[in-house]
Amino acid sequence: MKINIKKIGLILMGLLLLQFSFMFIHEFGHYIVAEEYGFNPSMHFFASAEGSKGGIAYTSYSYQQNEQNDIIERKILFAGHYFEMILLAVITGVSLILVIIKKEWLLCVLLGIVFIMMVSFLIDWNVFNPLYDSDLYYLLMGFQ
């Protein structure tokens, strides 16, 4: 069996592009909600937030700290994940249609996308180390 390096490279580049698109969708969710509340957001990729321990992307915004804005900040926090869940629901719906019309190869592609999306979700929440500058970290710490 001969290994086709070009195909493997294209697959890996496709997976990286897919991961970046999920990251963009996640950050775009934060951005849209922050913009809706007038928090003047901006998205940053391939950068770490000031005072952060790491990361690939983040959305920054500014606001006056008070009880009402803390509630809004929680909405902003969850917005990225809501956008991902909506995309996952769409992909799941399309997958079910593909099962009905018997397009197994497309189903395999979509299940691969779902797997990448689940990995993306685990990375976003940093489940392996939740106290390491992630959305889950800020939720657990109560934004303090």
TAPE-V889674 format. One line per field, one symbol per residue. phi: phi as a letter, one per 20 degrees, with the letter a starting at -180 (. if undefined). A space follows every 50 residues. Layout:
BEGIN
phi = ???
END
This chain:
BEGIN
phi = .eeeffffffffffffffffffffgffffgfffffgemelebecdlbdff neeqpdbbddacaefbffffffffffgfggffffffffffffffffffff eldffffffffffffffffgfffgelffbfeclcgfgfffemme
END
